[in-house]
C-alpha cells in the first residue's frame, strides 16, 4: 500500500515529520496573482522554508494546517 493521502508530510528535503503549517506562495513569473501553490512544513522547518520563499518574494501566507483545511474545504465530517 502507498502512503496515506490524509497524512500531510513536511515538504523539507528528507523530512518525514507531520506537517503543521501550510506555506502559501506564488511565483509571479509563472503564476497569476491569485494562484497559490503550497508547501507543507513541520514546526522545525517552517522558518527555513518561509525564509527560502520570502527572500524570493514568493511567500504570501503561513497558516496552521488545521485552519487551512477548514478554510479550504466545503465538506465537513464529524
mmJSON file of the N, C-alpha and C atoms, coordinates in Angstrom:
{"data_MODEL":{"atom_site":{
"group_PDB":["ATOM","ATOM","ATOM","ATOM","ATOM","ATOM","ATOM","ATOM","ATOM","ATOM","ATOM","ATOM","ATOM","ATOM","ATOM","ATOM","ATOM","ATOM","ATOM","ATOM","ATOM","ATOM","ATOM","ATOM","ATOM","ATOM","ATOM","ATOM","ATOM","ATOM","ATOM","ATOM","ATOM","ATOM","ATOM","ATOM","ATOM","ATOM","ATOM","ATOM","ATOM","ATOM","ATOM","ATOM","ATOM","ATOM","ATOM","ATOM","ATOM","ATOM","ATOM","ATOM","ATOM","ATOM","ATOM","ATOM","ATOM","ATOM","ATOM","ATOM","ATOM","ATOM","ATOM","ATOM","ATOM","ATOM","ATOM","ATOM","ATOM","ATOM","ATOM","ATOM","ATOM","ATOM","ATOM","ATOM","ATOM","ATOM","ATOM","ATOM","ATOM","ATOM","ATOM","ATOM","ATOM","ATOM","ATOM","ATOM","ATOM","ATOM","ATOM","ATOM","ATOM","ATOM","ATOM","ATOM","ATOM","ATOM","ATOM","ATOM","ATOM","ATOM","ATOM","ATOM","ATOM","ATOM","ATOM","ATOM","ATOM","ATOM","ATOM","ATOM","ATOM","ATOM","ATOM","ATOM","ATOM","ATOM","ATOM","ATOM","ATOM","ATOM","ATOM","ATOM","ATOM","ATOM","ATOM","ATOM","ATOM","ATOM","ATOM","ATOM","ATOM","ATOM","ATOM","ATOM","ATOM","ATOM","ATOM","ATOM","ATOM","ATOM","ATOM","ATOM","ATOM","ATOM","ATOM","ATOM","ATOM","ATOM","ATOM","ATOM","ATOM","ATOM","ATOM","ATOM","ATOM","ATOM","ATOM","ATOM","ATOM","ATOM","ATOM","ATOM","ATOM","ATOM","ATOM","ATOM","ATOM","ATOM","ATOM","ATOM","ATOM","ATOM","ATOM","ATOM","ATOM","ATOM","ATOM","ATOM","ATOM","ATOM","ATOM","ATOM","ATOM","ATOM","ATOM","ATOM","ATOM","ATOM","ATOM","ATOM","ATOM","ATOM","ATOM","ATOM","ATOM","ATOM","ATOM","ATOM","ATOM","ATOM","ATOM","ATOM","ATOM","ATOM","ATOM","ATOM","ATOM","ATOM","ATOM","ATOM","ATOM","ATOM","ATOM","ATOM","ATOM","ATOM","ATOM","ATOM","ATOM","ATOM","ATOM","ATOM","ATOM","ATOM","ATOM","ATOM","ATOM","ATOM","ATOM","ATOM","ATOM","ATOM"],
"id":[1,2,3,4,5,6,7,8,9,10,11,12,13,14,15,16,17,18,19,20,21,22,23,24,25,26,27,28,29,30,31,32,33,34,35,36,37,38,39,40,41,42,43,44,45,46,47,48,49,50,51,52,53,54,55,56,57,58,59,60,61,62,63,64,65,66,67,68,69,70,71,72,73,74,75,76,77,78,79,80,81,82,83,84,85,86,87,88,89,90,91,92,93,94,95,96,97,98,99,100,101,102,103,104,105,106,107,108,109,110,111,112,113,114,115,116,117,118,119,120,121,122,123,124,125,126,127,128,129,130,131,132,133,134,135,136,137,138,139,140,141,142,143,144,145,146,147,148,149,150,151,152,153,154,155,156,157,158,159,160,161,162,163,164,165,166,167,168,169,170,171,172,173,174,175,176,177,178,179,180,181,182,183,184,185,186,187,188,189,190,191,192,193,194,195,196,197,198,199,200,201,202,203,204,205,206,207,208,209,210,211,212,213,214,215,216,217,218,219,220,221,222,223,224,225,226,227,228,229,230,231,232,233,234],
"type_symbol":["N","C","C","N","C","C","N","C","C","N","C","C","N","C","C","N","C","C","N","C","C","N","C","C","N","C","C","N","C","C","N","C","C","N","C","C","N","C","C","N","C","C","N","C","C","N","C","C","N","C","C","N","C","C","N","C","C","N","C","C","N","C","C","N","C","C","N","C","C","N","C","C","N","C","C","N","C","C","N","C","C","N","C","C","N","C","C","N","C","C","N","C","C","N","C","C","N","C","C","N","C","C","N","C","C","N","C","C","N","C","C","N","C","C","N","C","C","N","C","C","N","C","C","N","C","C","N","C","C","N","C","C","N","C","C","N","C","C","N","C","C","N","C","C","N","C","C","N","C","C","N","C","C","N","C","C","N","C","C","N","C","C","N","C","C","N","C","C","N","C","C","N","C","C","N","C","C","N","C","C","N","C","C","N","C","C","N","C","C","N","C","C","N","C","C","N","C","C","N","C","C","N","C","C","N","C","C","N","C","C","N","C","C","N","C","C","N","C","C","N","C","C","N","C","C","N","C","C","N","C","C","N","C","C"],
"label_atom_id":["N","CA","C","N","CA","C","N","CA","C","N","CA","C","N","CA","C","N","CA","C","N","CA","C","N","CA","C","N","CA","C","N","CA","C","N","CA","C","N","CA","C","N","CA","C","N","CA","C","N","CA","C","N","CA","C","N","CA","C","N","CA","C","N","CA","C","N","CA","C","N","CA","C","N","CA","C","N","CA","C","N","CA","C","N","CA","C","N","CA","C","N","CA","C","N","CA","C","N","CA","C","N","CA","C","N","CA","C","N","CA","C","N","CA","C","N","CA","C","N","CA","C","N","CA","C","N","CA","C","N","CA","C","N","CA","C","N","CA","C","N","CA","C","N","CA","C","N","CA","C","N","CA","C","N","CA","C","N","CA","C","N","CA","C","N","CA","C","N","CA","C","N","CA","C","N","CA","C","N","CA","C","N","CA","C","N","CA","C","N","CA","C","N","CA","C","N","CA","C","N","CA","C","N","CA","C","N","CA","C","N","CA","C","N","CA","C","N","CA","C","N","CA","C","N","CA","C","N","CA","C","N","CA","C","N","CA","C","N","CA","C","N","CA","C","N","CA","C","N","CA","C","N","CA","C","N","CA","C","N","CA","C","N","CA","C","N","CA","C","N","CA","C"],
"label_alt_id":[null,null,null,null,null,null,null,null,null,null,null,null,null,null,null,null,null,null,null,null,null,null,null,null,null,null,null,null,null,null,null,null,null,null,null,null,null,null,null,null,null,null,null,null,null,null,null,null,null,null,null,null,null,null,null,null,null,null,null,null,null,null,null,null,null,null,null,null,null,null,null,null,null,null,null,null,null,null,null,null,null,null,null,null,null,null,null,null,null,null,null,null,null,null,null,null,null,null,null,null,null,null,null,null,null,null,null,null,null,null,null,null,null,null,null,null,null,null,null,null,null,null,null,null,null,null,null,null,null,null,null,null,null,null,null,null,null,null,null,null,null,null,null,null,null,null,null,null,null,null,null,null,null,null,null,null,null,null,null,null,null,null,null,null,null,null,null,null,null,null,null,null,null,null,null,null,null,null,null,null,null,null,null,null,null,null,null,null,null,null,null,null,null,null,null,null,null,null,null,null,null,null,null,null,null,null,null,null,null,null,null,null,null,null,null,null,null,null,null,null,null,null,null,null,null,null,null,null,null,null,null,null,null,null],
"label_comp_id":["UNK","UNK","UNK","UNK","UNK","UNK","UNK","UNK","UNK","UNK","UNK","UNK","UNK","UNK","UNK","UNK","UNK","UNK","UNK","UNK","UNK","UNK","UNK","UNK","UNK","UNK","UNK","UNK","UNK","UNK","UNK","UNK","UNK","UNK","UNK","UNK","UNK","UNK","UNK","UNK","UNK","UNK","UNK","UNK","UNK","UNK","UNK","UNK","UNK","UNK","UNK","UNK","UNK","UNK","UNK","UNK","UNK","UNK","UNK","UNK","UNK","UNK","UNK","UNK","UNK","UNK","UNK","UNK","UNK","UNK","UNK","UNK","UNK","UNK","UNK","UNK","UNK","UNK","UNK","UNK","UNK","UNK","UNK","UNK","UNK","UNK","UNK","UNK","UNK","UNK","UNK","UNK","UNK","UNK","UNK","UNK","UNK","UNK","UNK","UNK","UNK","UNK","UNK","UNK","UNK","UNK","UNK","UNK","UNK","UNK","UNK","UNK","UNK","UNK","UNK","UNK","UNK","UNK","UNK","UNK","UNK","UNK","UNK","UNK","UNK","UNK","UNK","UNK","UNK","UNK","UNK","UNK","UNK","UNK","UNK","UNK","UNK","UNK","UNK","UNK","UNK","UNK","UNK","UNK","UNK","UNK","UNK","UNK","UNK","UNK","UNK","UNK","UNK","UNK","UNK","UNK","UNK","UNK","UNK","UNK","UNK","UNK","UNK","UNK","UNK","UNK","UNK","UNK","UNK","UNK","UNK","UNK","UNK","UNK","UNK","UNK","UNK","UNK","UNK","UNK","UNK","UNK","UNK","UNK","UNK","UNK","UNK","UNK","UNK","UNK","UNK","UNK","UNK","UNK","UNK","UNK","UNK","UNK","UNK","UNK","UNK","UNK","UNK","UNK","UNK","UNK","UNK","UNK","UNK","UNK","UNK","UNK","UNK","UNK","UNK","UNK","UNK","UNK","UNK","UNK","UNK","UNK","UNK","UNK","UNK","UNK","UNK","UNK","UNK","UNK","UNK","UNK","UNK","UNK"],
"label_asym_id":["A","A","A","A","A","A","A","A","A","A","A","A","A","A","A","A","A","A","A","A","A","A","A","A","A","A","A","A","A","A","A","A","A","A","A","A","A","A","A","A","A","A","A","A","A","A","A","A","A","A","A","A","A","A","A","A","A","A","A","A","A","A","A","A","A","A","A","A","A","A","A","A","A","A","A","A","A","A","A","A","A","A","A","A","A","A","A","A","A","A","A","A","A","A","A","A","A","A","A","A","A","A","A","A","A","A","A","A","A","A","A","A","A","A","A","A","A","A","A","A","A","A","A","A","A","A","A","A","A","A","A","A","A","A","A","A","A","A","A","A","A","A","A","A","A","A","A","A","A","A","A","A","A","A","A","A","A","A","A","A","A","A","A","A","A","A","A","A","A","A","A","A","A","A","A","A","A","A","A","A","A","A","A","A","A","A","A","A","A","A","A","A","A","A","A","A","A","A","A","A","A","A","A","A","A","A","A","A","A","A","A","A","A","A","A","A","A","A","A","A","A","A","A","A","A","A","A","A","A","A","A","A","A","A"],
"label_entity_id":["1","1","1","1","1","1","1","1","1","1","1","1","1","1","1","1","1","1","1","1","1","1","1","1","1","1","1","1","1","1","1","1","1","1","1","1","1","1","1","1","1","1","1","1","1","1","1","1","1","1","1","1","1","1","1","1","1","1","1","1","1","1","1","1","1","1","1","1","1","1","1","1","1","1","1","1","1","1","1","1","1","1","1","1","1","1","1","1","1","1","1","1","1","1","1","1","1","1","1","1","1","1","1","1","1","1","1","1","1","1","1","1","1","1","1","1","1","1","1","1","1","1","1","1","1","1","1","1","1","1","1","1","1","1","1","1","1","1","1","1","1","1","1","1","1","1","1","1","1","1","1","1","1","1","1","1","1","1","1","1","1","1","1","1","1","1","1","1","1","1","1","1","1","1","1","1","1","1","1","1","1","1","1","1","1","1","1","1","1","1","1","1","1","1","1","1","1","1","1","1","1","1","1","1","1","1","1","1","1","1","1","1","1","1","1","1","1","1","1","1","1","1","1","1","1","1","1","1","1","1","1","1","1","1"],
"label_seq_id":[1,1,1,2,2,2,3,3,3,4,4,4,5,5,5,6,6,6,7,7,7,8,8,8,9,9,9,10,10,10,11,11,11,12,12,12,13,13,13,14,14,14,15,15,15,16,16,16,17,17,17,18,18,18,19,19,19,20,20,20,21,21,21,22,22,22,23,23,23,24,24,24,25,25,25,26,26,26,27,27,27,28,28,28,29,29,29,30,30,30,31,31,31,32,32,32,33,33,33,34,34,34,35,35,35,36,36,36,37,37,37,38,38,38,39,39,39,40,40,40,41,41,41,42,42,42,43,43,43,44,44,44,45,45,45,46,46,46,47,47,47,48,48,48,49,49,49,50,50,50,51,51,51,52,52,52,53,53,53,54,54,54,55,55,55,56,56,56,57,57,57,58,58,58,59,59,59,60,60,60,61,61,61,62,62,62,63,63,63,64,64,64,65,65,65,66,66,66,67,67,67,68,68,68,69,69,69,70,70,70,71,71,71,72,72,72,73,73,73,74,74,74,75,75,75,76,76,76,77,77,77,78,78,78],
"pdbx_PDB_ins_code":[null,null,null,null,null,null,null,null,null,null,null,null,null,null,null,null,null,null,null,null,null,null,null,null,null,null,null,null,null,null,null,null,null,null,null,null,null,null,null,null,null,null,null,null,null,null,null,null,null,null,null,null,null,null,null,null,null,null,null,null,null,null,null,null,null,null,null,null,null,null,null,null,null,null,null,null,null,null,null,null,null,null,null,null,null,null,null,null,null,null,null,null,null,null,null,null,null,null,null,null,null,null,null,null,null,null,null,null,null,null,null,null,null,null,null,null,null,null,null,null,null,null,null,null,null,null,null,null,null,null,null,null,null,null,null,null,null,null,null,null,null,null,null,null,null,null,null,null,null,null,null,null,null,null,null,null,null,null,null,null,null,null,null,null,null,null,null,null,null,null,null,null,null,null,null,null,null,null,null,null,null,null,null,null,null,null,null,null,null,null,null,null,null,null,null,null,null,null,null,null,null,null,null,null,null,null,null,null,null,null,null,null,null,null,null,null,null,null,null,null,null,null,null,null,null,null,null,null,null,null,null,null,null,null],
"Cartn_x":[0.83,0.0,0.86,0.378,1.094,0.854,1.415,1.228,-0.228,-0.634,-1.988,-2.141,-3.093,-3.247,-3.674,-4.203,-4.644,-3.502,-2.34,-1.232,-0.371,-0.404,0.357,1.778,2.745,4.146,4.896,5.844,6.668,7.327,7.381,7.97,9.494,10.085,11.538,12.215,13.312,14.002,14.44,14.018,14.423,13.639,12.743,11.979,10.742,10.509,9.348,8.339,8.536,7.667,6.292,5.321,3.982,3.989,3.293,3.2,2.242,2.586,1.751,1.34,2.136,1.947,1.764,0.988,0.87,1.491,2.462,3.068,2.483,1.686,1.072,1.986,2.294,3.244,2.857,3.55,3.232,4.483,4.84,5.947,5.343,5.496,4.826,5.248,6.401,6.821,6.072,5.523,4.86,3.363,2.931,1.555,0.77,-0.528,-1.394,-1.423,-1.708,-1.608,-2.441,-3.589,-4.445,-4.081,-3.188,-2.786,-1.985,-2.246,-1.484,-0.967,0.351,0.985,1.19,1.321,1.503,2.649,3.406,4.365,3.863,4.159,3.811,5.073,4.931,6.101,5.784,6.755,6.682,7.166,7.038,7.493,8.967,9.766,11.218,11.604,10.893,11.298,10.483,9.492,8.645,9.468,10.371,11.162,12.078,12.735,13.652,12.927,11.801,11.053,10.448,10.005,9.464,10.529,11.738,12.831,13.203,13.221,13.556,12.599,11.306,10.306,10.303,10.523,10.466,11.527,12.758,13.833,13.594,12.798,12.464,11.195,10.546,9.316,8.124,8.232,7.166,6.142,6.567,5.713,4.521,3.332,2.102,1.454,1.534,0.82,1.379,1.336,1.682,0.507,-0.094,-1.322,-1.189,-1.745,-1.759,-2.538,-2.057,-2.68,-4.156,-4.479,-5.879,-6.752,-6.256,-7.011,-7.147,-6.055,-6.062,-7.112,-7.111,-8.029,-9.475,-9.742,-11.122,-11.578,-10.631,-10.963,-11.126,-10.416,-10.375,-11.151,-11.988,-12.845,-14.29,-15.146,-16.572,-17.262,-16.718,-17.342,-16.689,-17.53,-17.029,-17.593,-16.709,-17.177,-17.118,-17.927,-17.86,-19.229],
"Cartn_y":[-1.206,0.0,1.248,2.294,3.554,4.37,5.558,6.427,6.863,7.112,7.574,9.001,9.246,10.598,11.63,11.147,12.076,12.521,11.86,12.257,13.277,14.495,15.573,15.558,15.528,15.446,16.722,17.087,18.273,18.227,19.392,19.488,19.611,19.828,19.979,18.69,18.84,17.69,16.713,15.463,14.421,14.373,15.325,15.353,14.476,13.647,12.755,13.14,14.283,14.7,15.121,15.036,15.501,17.012,17.479,18.911,19.55,20.748,21.522,22.824,23.285,24.581,24.444,25.35,25.469,26.802,26.753,27.97,28.191,29.229,29.542,30.513,30.198,31.028,31.117,31.991,32.297,32.852,32.305,32.845,33.736,35.063,35.988,35.823,35.201,34.965,33.796,32.931,31.73,31.684,32.326,32.16,33.463,33.337,34.518,34.978,36.274,36.821,36.083,35.539,34.877,33.4,32.868,31.462,31.239,30.135,29.787,28.367,28.233,26.941,26.733,25.499,25.275,24.318,24.661,23.757,23.47,22.284,21.929,21.931,22.304,22.374,21.874,21.181,20.852,22.083,22.033,23.17,23.476,22.432,22.6,23.325,23.068,23.601,24.808,25.214,26.331,27.591,27.938,29.156,29.069,27.927,27.73,27.855,27.171,27.211,28.599,29.245,30.608,31.572,31.454,32.33,32.077,30.807,30.445,31.132,31.062,31.7,33.211,33.66,35.085,35.906,35.404,36.163,36.301,35.398,35.46,36.282,36.693,37.46,36.603,35.293,34.377,34.141,34.263,33.866,34.793,34.227,35.005,34.844,33.645,33.39,32.157,32.153,30.97,30.709,29.54,29.223,27.848,27.675,26.347,25.396,24.184,23.202,22.998,22.927,22.753,23.887,25.119,26.286,26.278,25.926,25.892,24.893,23.695,22.657,23.035,23.638,24.009,25.182,26.05,27.205,26.81,25.788,25.432,24.169,23.701,22.551,22.909,22.462,22.729,21.635,20.427,19.314,19.124,18.987,18.75,17.433,16.589,15.322,15.41,14.584,14.603,14.536],
"Cartn_z":[0.0,0.0,0.0,-0.634,-0.683,0.574,0.603,1.778,1.915,3.116,3.4,2.884,1.972,1.415,2.461,3.592,4.634,5.541,5.435,6.296,5.565,6.029,5.407,5.951,5.044,5.448,5.077,5.9,5.671,4.291,3.629,2.29,2.301,3.478,3.544,3.082,2.347,1.767,2.844,2.692,3.617,4.913,5.139,6.392,6.253,7.251,7.242,8.324,8.947,10.047,9.543,10.427,10.09,9.91,8.893,8.644,9.631,10.075,10.982,10.315,9.354,8.714,7.207,6.631,5.187,4.786,3.873,3.334,1.948,1.81,0.52,-0.209,-1.46,-2.2,-3.663,-4.358,-5.743,-6.408,-7.552,-8.34,-9.415,-9.27,-10.202,-11.656,-11.891,-13.27,-13.907,-13.071,-13.566,-13.312,-12.232,-11.784,-11.842,-12.055,-11.961,-10.501,-10.249,-8.886,-7.837,-8.242,-7.251,-7.039,-7.862,-7.755,-6.475,-5.805,-4.61,-4.716,-4.678,-4.542,-3.041,-2.605,-1.173,-0.899,0.137,0.735,2.134,2.631,3.996,4.843,6.1,6.972,8.369,8.954,10.372,11.15,12.468,13.281,13.043,12.903,12.765,11.474,10.384,9.084,8.62,9.4,8.973,8.7,9.593,9.434,8.214,8.048,6.922,5.583,5.462,4.206,3.972,5.045,4.927,4.423,4.97,4.54,3.09,2.688,1.315,0.338,0.64,-0.218,-0.05,1.184,1.484,0.777,0.714,0.063,-1.437,-1.993,-3.413,-3.67,-2.58,-2.72,-3.091,-2.859,-3.259,-2.149,-0.887,0.231,0.389,0.443,0.579,1.948,2.508,3.75,4.441,5.765,6.549,7.487,7.359,8.08,8.719,9.899,10.512,9.611,9.474,8.59,8.926,10.213,10.624,10.104,10.227,9.769,8.247,7.547,6.085,5.582,6.187,5.741,6.007,7.158,7.465,6.594,6.218,5.38,3.919,3.475,2.062,1.695,2.601,2.263,2.528,1.657,1.81,2.599,2.558,3.26,4.626,5.641,6.993,7.484,7.999,8.564,10.071,10.734,12.179,12.721],
"occupancy":[1.0,1.0,1.0,1.0,1.0,1.0,1.0,1.0,1.0,1.0,1.0,1.0,1.0,1.0,1.0,1.0,1.0,1.0,1.0,1.0,1.0,1.0,1.0,1.0,1.0,1.0,1.0,1.0,1.0,1.0,1.0,1.0,1.0,1.0,1.0,1.0,1.0,1.0,1.0,1.0,1.0,1.0,1.0,1.0,1.0,1.0,1.0,1.0,1.0,1.0,1.0,1.0,1.0,1.0,1.0,1.0,1.0,1.0,1.0,1.0,1.0,1.0,1.0,1.0,1.0,1.0,1.0,1.0,1.0,1.0,1.0,1.0,1.0,1.0,1.0,1.0,1.0,1.0,1.0,1.0,1.0,1.0,1.0,1.0,1.0,1.0,1.0,1.0,1.0,1.0,1.0,1.0,1.0,1.0,1.0,1.0,1.0,1.0,1.0,1.0,1.0,1.0,1.0,1.0,1.0,1.0,1.0,1.0,1.0,1.0,1.0,1.0,1.0,1.0,1.0,1.0,1.0,1.0,1.0,1.0,1.0,1.0,1.0,1.0,1.0,1.0,1.0,1.0,1.0,1.0,1.0,1.0,1.0,1.0,1.0,1.0,1.0,1.0,1.0,1.0,1.0,1.0,1.0,1.0,1.0,1.0,1.0,1.0,1.0,1.0,1.0,1.0,1.0,1.0,1.0,1.0,1.0,1.0,1.0,1.0,1.0,1.0,1.0,1.0,1.0,1.0,1.0,1.0,1.0,1.0,1.0,1.0,1.0,1.0,1.0,1.0,1.0,1.0,1.0,1.0,1.0,1.0,1.0,1.0,1.0,1.0,1.0,1.0,1.0,1.0,1.0,1.0,1.0,1.0,1.0,1.0,1.0,1.0,1.0,1.0,1.0,1.0,1.0,1.0,1.0,1.0,1.0,1.0,1.0,1.0,1.0,1.0,1.0,1.0,1.0,1.0,1.0,1.0,1.0,1.0,1.0,1.0,1.0,1.0,1.0,1.0,1.0,1.0,1.0,1.0,1.0,1.0,1.0,1.0],
"B_iso_or_equiv":[0.0,0.0,0.0,0.0,0.0,0.0,0.0,0.0,0.0,0.0,0.0,0.0,0.0,0.0,0.0,0.0,0.0,0.0,0.0,0.0,0.0,0.0,0.0,0.0,0.0,0.0,0.0,0.0,0.0,0.0,0.0,0.0,0.0,0.0,0.0,0.0,0.0,0.0,0.0,0.0,0.0,0.0,0.0,0.0,0.0,0.0,0.0,0.0,0.0,0.0,0.0,0.0,0.0,0.0,0.0,0.0,0.0,0.0,0.0,0.0,0.0,0.0,0.0,0.0,0.0,0.0,0.0,0.0,0.0,0.0,0.0,0.0,0.0,0.0,0.0,0.0,0.0,0.0,0.0,0.0,0.0,0.0,0.0,0.0,0.0,0.0,0.0,0.0,0.0,0.0,0.0,0.0,0.0,0.0,0.0,0.0,0.0,0.0,0.0,0.0,0.0,0.0,0.0,0.0,0.0,0.0,0.0,0.0,0.0,0.0,0.0,0.0,0.0,0.0,0.0,0.0,0.0,0.0,0.0,0.0,0.0,0.0,0.0,0.0,0.0,0.0,0.0,0.0,0.0,0.0,0.0,0.0,0.0,0.0,0.0,0.0,0.0,0.0,0.0,0.0,0.0,0.0,0.0,0.0,0.0,0.0,0.0,0.0,0.0,0.0,0.0,0.0,0.0,0.0,0.0,0.0,0.0,0.0,0.0,0.0,0.0,0.0,0.0,0.0,0.0,0.0,0.0,0.0,0.0,0.0,0.0,0.0,0.0,0.0,0.0,0.0,0.0,0.0,0.0,0.0,0.0,0.0,0.0,0.0,0.0,0.0,0.0,0.0,0.0,0.0,0.0,0.0,0.0,0.0,0.0,0.0,0.0,0.0,0.0,0.0,0.0,0.0,0.0,0.0,0.0,0.0,0.0,0.0,0.0,0.0,0.0,0.0,0.0,0.0,0.0,0.0,0.0,0.0,0.0,0.0,0.0,0.0,0.0,0.0,0.0,0.0,0.0,0.0,0.0,0.0,0.0,0.0,0.0,0.0],
"pdbx_formal_charge":[null,null,null,null,null,null,null,null,null,null,null,null,null,null,null,null,null,null,null,null,null,null,null,null,null,null,null,null,null,null,null,null,null,null,null,null,null,null,null,null,null,null,null,null,null,null,null,null,null,null,null,null,null,null,null,null,null,null,null,null,null,null,null,null,null,null,null,null,null,null,null,null,null,null,null,null,null,null,null,null,null,null,null,null,null,null,null,null,null,null,null,null,null,null,null,null,null,null,null,null,null,null,null,null,null,null,null,null,null,null,null,null,null,null,null,null,null,null,null,null,null,null,null,null,null,null,null,null,null,null,null,null,null,null,null,null,null,null,null,null,null,null,null,null,null,null,null,null,null,null,null,null,null,null,null,null,null,null,null,null,null,null,null,null,null,null,null,null,null,null,null,null,null,null,null,null,null,null,null,null,null,null,null,null,null,null,null,null,null,null,null,null,null,null,null,null,null,null,null,null,null,null,null,null,null,null,null,null,null,null,null,null,null,null,null,null,null,null,null,null,null,null,null,null,null,null,null,null,null,null,null,null,null,null],
"auth_seq_id":[1,1,1,2,2,2,3,3,3,4,4,4,5,5,5,6,6,6,7,7,7,8,8,8,9,9,9,10,10,10,11,11,11,12,12,12,13,13,13,14,14,14,15,15,15,16,16,16,17,17,17,18,18,18,19,19,19,20,20,20,21,21,21,22,22,22,23,23,23,24,24,24,25,25,25,26,26,26,27,27,27,28,28,28,29,29,29,30,30,30,31,31,31,32,32,32,33,33,33,34,34,34,35,35,35,36,36,36,37,37,37,38,38,38,39,39,39,40,40,40,41,41,41,42,42,42,43,43,43,44,44,44,45,45,45,46,46,46,47,47,47,48,48,48,49,49,49,50,50,50,51,51,51,52,52,52,53,53,53,54,54,54,55,55,55,56,56,56,57,57,57,58,58,58,59,59,59,60,60,60,61,61,61,62,62,62,63,63,63,64,64,64,65,65,65,66,66,66,67,67,67,68,68,68,69,69,69,70,70,70,71,71,71,72,72,72,73,73,73,74,74,74,75,75,75,76,76,76,77,77,77,78,78,78],
"auth_comp_id":["UNK","UNK","UNK","UNK","UNK","UNK","UNK","UNK","UNK","UNK","UNK","UNK","UNK","UNK","UNK","UNK","UNK","UNK","UNK","UNK","UNK","UNK","UNK","UNK","UNK","UNK","UNK","UNK","UNK","UNK","UNK","UNK","UNK","UNK","UNK","UNK","UNK","UNK","UNK","UNK","UNK","UNK","UNK","UNK","UNK","UNK","UNK","UNK","UNK","UNK","UNK","UNK","UNK","UNK","UNK","UNK","UNK","UNK","UNK","UNK","UNK","UNK","UNK","UNK","UNK","UNK","UNK","UNK","UNK","UNK","UNK","UNK","UNK","UNK","UNK","UNK","UNK","UNK","UNK","UNK","UNK","UNK","UNK","UNK","UNK","UNK","UNK","UNK","UNK","UNK","UNK","UNK","UNK","UNK","UNK","UNK","UNK","UNK","UNK","UNK","UNK","UNK","UNK","UNK","UNK","UNK","UNK","UNK","UNK","UNK","UNK","UNK","UNK","UNK","UNK","UNK","UNK","UNK","UNK","UNK","UNK","UNK","UNK","UNK","UNK","UNK","UNK","UNK","UNK","UNK","UNK","UNK","UNK","UNK","UNK","UNK","UNK","UNK","UNK","UNK","UNK","UNK","UNK","UNK","UNK","UNK","UNK","UNK","UNK","UNK","UNK","UNK","UNK","UNK","UNK","UNK","UNK","UNK","UNK","UNK","UNK","UNK","UNK","UNK","UNK","UNK","UNK","UNK","UNK","UNK","UNK","UNK","UNK","UNK","UNK","UNK","UNK","UNK","UNK","UNK","UNK","UNK","UNK","UNK","UNK","UNK","UNK","UNK","UNK","UNK","UNK","UNK","UNK","UNK","UNK","UNK","UNK","UNK","UNK","UNK","UNK","UNK","UNK","UNK","UNK","UNK","UNK","UNK","UNK","UNK","UNK","UNK","UNK","UNK","UNK","UNK","UNK","UNK","UNK","UNK","UNK","UNK","UNK","UNK","UNK","UNK","UNK","UNK","UNK","UNK","UNK","UNK","UNK","UNK"],
"auth_asym_id":["A","A","A","A","A","A","A","A","A","A","A","A","A","A","A","A","A","A","A","A","A","A","A","A","A","A","A","A","A","A","A","A","A","A","A","A","A","A","A","A","A","A","A","A","A","A","A","A","A","A","A","A","A","A","A","A","A","A","A","A","A","A","A","A","A","A","A","A","A","A","A","A","A","A","A","A","A","A","A","A","A","A","A","A","A","A","A","A","A","A","A","A","A","A","A","A","A","A","A","A","A","A","A","A","A","A","A","A","A","A","A","A","A","A","A","A","A","A","A","A","A","A","A","A","A","A","A","A","A","A","A","A","A","A","A","A","A","A","A","A","A","A","A","A","A","A","A","A","A","A","A","A","A","A","A","A","A","A","A","A","A","A","A","A","A","A","A","A","A","A","A","A","A","A","A","A","A","A","A","A","A","A","A","A","A","A","A","A","A","A","A","A","A","A","A","A","A","A","A","A","A","A","A","A","A","A","A","A","A","A","A","A","A","A","A","A","A","A","A","A","A","A","A","A","A","A","A","A","A","A","A","A","A","A"],
"auth_atom_id":["N","CA","C","N","CA","C","N","CA","C","N","CA","C","N","CA","C","N","CA","C","N","CA","C","N","CA","C","N","CA","C","N","CA","C","N","CA","C","N","CA","C","N","CA","C","N","CA","C","N","CA","C","N","CA","C","N","CA","C","N","CA","C","N","CA","C","N","CA","C","N","CA","C","N","CA","C","N","CA","C","N","CA","C","N","CA","C","N","CA","C","N","CA","C","N","CA","C","N","CA","C","N","CA","C","N","CA","C","N","CA","C","N","CA","C","N","CA","C","N","CA","C","N","CA","C","N","CA","C","N","CA","C","N","CA","C","N","CA","C","N","CA","C","N","CA","C","N","CA","C","N","CA","C","N","CA","C","N","CA","C","N","CA","C","N","CA","C","N","CA","C","N","CA","C","N","CA","C","N","CA","C","N","CA","C","N","CA","C","N","CA","C","N","CA","C","N","CA","C","N","CA","C","N","CA","C","N","CA","C","N","CA","C","N","CA","C","N","CA","C","N","CA","C","N","CA","C","N","CA","C","N","CA","C","N","CA","C","N","CA","C","N","CA","C","N","CA","C","N","CA","C","N","CA","C","N","CA","C","N","CA","C","N","CA","C","N","CA","C","N","CA","C"],
"pdbx_PDB_model_num":[1,1,1,1,1,1,1,1,1,1,1,1,1,1,1,1,1,1,1,1,1,1,1,1,1,1,1,1,1,1,1,1,1,1,1,1,1,1,1,1,1,1,1,1,1,1,1,1,1,1,1,1,1,1,1,1,1,1,1,1,1,1,1,1,1,1,1,1,1,1,1,1,1,1,1,1,1,1,1,1,1,1,1,1,1,1,1,1,1,1,1,1,1,1,1,1,1,1,1,1,1,1,1,1,1,1,1,1,1,1,1,1,1,1,1,1,1,1,1,1,1,1,1,1,1,1,1,1,1,1,1,1,1,1,1,1,1,1,1,1,1,1,1,1,1,1,1,1,1,1,1,1,1,1,1,1,1,1,1,1,1,1,1,1,1,1,1,1,1,1,1,1,1,1,1,1,1,1,1,1,1,1,1,1,1,1,1,1,1,1,1,1,1,1,1,1,1,1,1,1,1,1,1,1,1,1,1,1,1,1,1,1,1,1,1,1,1,1,1,1,1,1,1,1,1,1,1,1,1,1,1,1,1,1]
}}}
